[in-house]
Amino acid sequence: MSINLKGKKVIIIGERDGVQGPAIAECMKSAGAEPLLVQTQRFV
């Protein structure tokens, strides 16, 4: 299964103790998506 992200706009919320927002944003950019909001939060 493949998902086409070219030209899609994404909102990214990462986790401080897991995968952080900027890392997810780089993956999304390489897949062709445009990050609109990138944040890293701490969930407790």
C-alpha positions in Angstrom: 0.0 0.0 0.0 1.3 3.5 -0.8 0.0 6.9 0.1 0.6 9.9 -2.1 1.6 12.9 -0.1 2.7 15.2 -2.9 1.2 18.6 -2.5 -0.6 17.7 0.8 -0.4 20.0 3.8 0.3 18.4 7.1 0.2 19.3 10.8 2.8 17.5 12.8 2.8 16.9 16.6 5.8 15.0 17.9 6.6 13.7 21.3 9.6 14.8 23.4 10.4 11.3 24.6 9.5 9.7 21.3 9.8 10.9 17.7 10.2 14.7 17.8 8.3 17.0 15.4 11.3 18.1 13.3 12.2 14.5 12.5 8.7 13.8 11.4 8.6 17.0 9.3 11.8 15.9 7.4 10.2 12.6 6.5 7.0 14.4 5.4 9.0 16.8 3.2 10.9 14.0 1.6 7.6 12.4 0.8 6.4 15.6 -0.9 4.2 17.0 1.8 4.2 20.6 3.1 4.4 20.9 6.9 2.2 23.8 8.0 2.7 23.4 11.8 5.5 21.5 13.5 5.5 21.1 17.3 7.0 18.8 19.9 5.0 18.2 23.0 5.4 16.3 26.2 2.6 13.9 27.1 2.3 12.8 30.7 
